[in-house]
Amino acid sequence: MLPAIRQYLDQVEKDFDTIPPVRKAALQKIADGIISLLHSKEHAALIYVCTHNSRRSHLGQVWAMAAAAYYNINGISSYSGGTEITAFNPNAIKALQEAGFQISTSAASTNPHYNITYATHAPALIAFSKKYMDPPNPGTDFIAVMTCSHADDNCPFVPGAYLKVATPYEDPKEGDGKPEQDQVYRERCREIATEVLYTFYLAHQLQNSSRI
């Protein structure tokens, strides 16, 4: 894992007590689903879903892989998608870069593909805006994590999902173009990092207890 990301998550791990109990209950369901899939299939895939697949869902996808690496949980893959296609928002990308991720893109387009590096010995994540059912996202046996209320309300049933859990976040888009823009994105990035890391902390605890 890149040292800057590890240092960031070392600090985030201290914030677990700030997560409200109702949120912890939802994150426990995701952790239970991860361990169930790892036991039955030796692989667990998560798709973070938000309407436009531009901010919150990408943050969830990226932090999931970093969190799995942080707790050394193998067999994890994470994706993101929406109900519409837009583009990975530059402000969200900036927040992730400030947290320590190395992000690059090779070609300009209305919907660029970004290479996101979180560890030296792991393949880079490929991130771009897509619908949640589009390739390379899996079509079956995945955990759908709904990161916005609109997507959750409009997708009461996610075809192919092993499990669907709603963990909606406030849209950092509300800060766009305002003096507090960067701070809003940093806060949302940290909030999502905290809850995703807590999810994988729970999965790590479950995994260790099953080995006893």
C-alpha positions in Angstrom: 0.0 0.0 0.0 1.2 3.5 -0.8 2.6 5.0 2.4 0.4 8.2 2.2 -2.8 6.1 2.0 -1.7 3.9 4.9 -1.0 7.0 7.0 -4.4 8.4 6.0 -6.2 5.2 7.0 -4.2 5.0 10.2 -5.9 8.3 11.2 -9.3 7.2 9.8 -9.3 4.1 11.9 -9.4 6.4 15.0 -12.8 7.8 13.8 -14.8 4.6 14.0 -16.5 5.8 17.2 -18.0 8.7 15.2 -20.1 6.4 13.1 -23.7 6.4 14.3 -25.1 3.0 15.4 -27.7 2.9 12.6 -24.9 3.3 10.1 -22.8 0.6 11.9 -25.7 -1.8 11.5 -25.9 -1.2 7.8 -22.1 -1.6 7.5 -22.3 -4.8 9.5 -24.7 -6.3 6.8 -22.1 -5.5 4.1 -19.3 -7.1 6.1 -21.4 -10.2 6.7 -22.1 -10.4 3.0 -18.4 -10.1 2.2 -17.5 -12.9 4.5 -20.4 -15.1 3.2 -19.3 -14.6 -0.4 -15.6 -15.3 0.5 -16.6 -18.5 2.2 -18.9 -19.7 -0.6 -17.0 -18.4 -3.6 -13.6 -17.3 -2.3 -14.3 -14.0 -3.9 -16.5 -11.0 -3.0 -17.4 -8.2 -5.4 -19.0 -4.9 -4.4 -20.6 -2.4 -6.7 -21.0 1.1 -5.2 -24.1 2.7 -6.9 -25.1 6.3 -7.2 -27.3 7.9 -9.8 -24.6 9.7 -11.9 -21.6 7.5 -11.0 -19.5 10.7 -10.7 -18.6 11.2 -7.0 -19.8 9.1 -4.1 -19.9 5.8 -5.8 -16.4 6.2 -7.1 -15.2 7.2 -3.7 -16.7 4.0 -2.3 -15.2 1.9 -5.0 -11.7 3.2 -4.5 -11.7 3.1 -0.7 -13.0 -0.5 -0.8 -9.9 -1.7 -2.5 -7.6 0.3 -0.2 -9.5 -0.9 2.9 -9.2 -4.5 1.8 -5.5 -4.1 1.3 -5.2 -2.3 4.6 -6.6 -5.3 6.5 -5.0 -7.8 4.1 -8.3 -9.3 2.9 -7.8 -11.2 -0.3 -10.4 -12.0 -2.9 -12.1 -8.6 -3.0 -13.0 -6.6 -6.1 -14.9 -3.3 -6.2 -16.7 -1.5 -8.9 -19.0 1.5 -9.2 -21.9 2.4 -11.5 -25.0 4.5 -11.8 -28.4 4.7 -13.4 -27.0 7.3 -15.8 -23.6 7.9 -17.4 -21.8 11.2 -16.7 -18.0 11.4 -15.8 -15.8 10.9 -12.8 -15.9 14.4 -11.2 -12.5 16.2 -11.0 -13.2 17.5 -7.5 -13.7 13.9 -6.3 -10.5 12.9 -8.0 -8.6 15.8 -6.3 -9.9 14.7 -2.9 -8.6 11.2 -3.5 -5.2 12.5 -4.7 -4.9 14.6 -1.6 -5.6 11.3 0.4 -2.6 9.7 -1.3 -3.9 7.9 -4.4 -1.9 8.2 -7.7 -4.4 9.0 -10.5 -3.7 9.4 -14.2 -5.6 9.3 -17.5 -4.2 8.8 -21.0 -6.8 10.4 -23.2 -9.2 13.3 -23.1 -12.9 12.6 -23.5 -16.2 13.5 -22.0 -16.0 10.4 -19.9 -12.3 9.7 -19.3 -10.9 6.4 -18.0 -8.7 6.9 -14.9 -5.9 4.6 -13.6 -5.9 4.7 -9.8 -3.0 3.3 -7.9 -3.2 2.5 -4.2 -0.5 -0.1 -3.8 2.8 -0.8 -5.6 2.1 -4.5 -6.1 -1.6 -4.4 -7.1 -3.1 -3.6 -10.5 -4.4 -0.1 -10.9 -8.2 0.4 -10.6 -9.8 1.6 -13.8 -12.5 4.1 -13.0 -15.0 5.8 -15.3 -18.7 6.6 -15.3 -21.0 3.7 -16.4 -24.3 2.2 -15.6 -24.1 -0.3 -12.7 -25.0 -3.2 -15.1 -22.4 -2.3 -17.7 -19.0 -4.2 -18.1 -16.6 -4.6 -16.5 -19.0 -4.7 -13.5 -20.2 -8.2 -12.5 -23.7 -9.3 -13.4 -24.3 -11.7 -10.5 -23.3 -12.5 -7.0 -22.2 -9.0 -6.0 -23.1 -6.7 -3.1 -24.8 -3.5 -4.2 -24.0 -0.6 -1.9 -26.3 2.3 -2.6 -24.4 5.5 -1.9 -27.3 8.0 -2.7 -30.9 8.0 -1.7 -32.1 8.7 -5.3 -30.4 5.5 -6.7 -31.7 3.5 -3.7 -35.3 4.7 -4.2 -35.2 4.1 -8.0 -33.6 0.7 -7.8 -35.6 -1.1 -5.1 -34.4 -4.3 -6.8 -30.9 -4.6 -8.3 -30.8 -7.6 -10.7 -28.1 -10.1 -10.0 -27.2 -8.7 -6.5 -26.5 -11.1 -3.7 -27.2 -8.3 -1.3 -28.3 -4.7 -1.5 -27.5 -2.3 1.4 -28.2 1.5 1.4 -25.5 3.8 2.9 -26.5 7.2 1.4 -24.2 10.2 1.7 -24.8 13.9 1.2 -23.8 14.9 -2.3 -20.5 17.0 -2.3 -21.8 18.5 -5.5 -23.5 21.1 -3.2 -20.1 22.6 -2.7 -19.2 23.0 -6.4 -18.1 26.5 -7.3 -18.3 27.7 -3.7 -15.4 28.9 -1.5 -15.7 25.8 0.7 -15.7 23.4 -2.3 -12.5 21.6 -1.6 -13.3 21.2 2.1 -16.7 19.7 1.3 -15.1 17.1 -0.9 -12.4 16.4 1.6 -15.0 15.8 4.3 -17.1 13.5 2.1 -14.0 11.6 1.1 -13.1 11.1 4.7 -16.6 10.1 5.7 -16.8 7.5 3.0 -13.3 6.3 3.8 -14.2 5.9 7.5 -17.3 3.9 6.8 -15.8 1.7 4.2 -12.7 1.0 6.3 -15.0 0.1 9.2 -16.8 -2.3 7.0 -13.6 -4.1 6.2 -12.5 -3.9 9.8 -15.7 -5.9 10.7 -15.0 -8.3 7.8 -11.4 -8.8 9.1 -12.7 -9.5 12.6 -15.2 -12.0 11.2 -12.6 -13.7 9.0 -10.2 -14.1 12.0 -12.9 -15.5 14.3 -13.9 -18.1 11.7 -10.3 -19.4 11.7 -10.2 -20.0 15.4 
